[in-house]
């Protein structure tokens, strides 16, 4: 059935979550934290209040996640999406990859033109002068990192209670409303507004597919909900069209 959807559509929108990076060795957001972070709730660390309270702690947490991500490689799920993008674009069809992930493993797998709904921890911003730049050096020599203006720098991610980048969200909504096929991959579909994109696509008449080892609030809304992991399933599902 999914292969039929892929054959029949000329516009696909894909939403990914932390589950897509799990098989690369990066714990999902709702997986229990390990080691020195076990006593912290990520929901509490990923907030402007936590950064205001203890910028060094939050900076160290993101630096730890940067280190982990730098030590990982994209997995077959990431690579299958890159191939699908190449095939669709070579055929003059539309392909939009929308991610909630901040690890840039999609980009390292060769995906282009992503919509990063929640930003990335590979770009940091000064809280005083607003200067923003990519930061690939791991680990940071100091926590929190400082700007030349003397200001404190923070990761350019969207924290709980903060709004998403307007143009990115508008483009994601547009892609969901105008696609013929929407794939929801490795996301718990719990965090808005990303969690609504699947239903937006369904309401606009698109075929909708979910891949997740567990049921999610989106499962009852999609045409096909597959129980399994993206690293194992995507290479097979996305390659064959016969
Ligand atoms: N393949 C596919 N899905 C998987 C895999 C896998 N190998 N491993 C786990 N999953 C699923 C889990 O069952 C879960 O439903 O991935 C989902 C991960 O859920 P979350 O940790 O909630 O991550 P995500 O949906 O991306 O969270 C959304 O919430 O916390 C904020 O900003 C953060 O971007 C994040 C957003």
Boltz pocket constraint, residues with backbone or C-beta under 6 A from the ligand:
constraints:
  - pocket:
      binder: B
      contacts: [[A, 16], [A, 17], [A, 18], [A, 19], [A, 20], [A, 22], [A, 23], [A, 28], [A, 29], [A, 30], [A, 31], [A, 100], [A, 101], [A, 118], [A, 158], [A, 185], [A, 186], [A, 187], [A, 188], [A, 189], [A, 190], [A, 191], [A, 211], [A, 212], [A, 213], [A, 214], [A, 215], [A, 216], [A, 228], [A, 229], [A, 230], [A, 231]]
      max_distance: 6.0
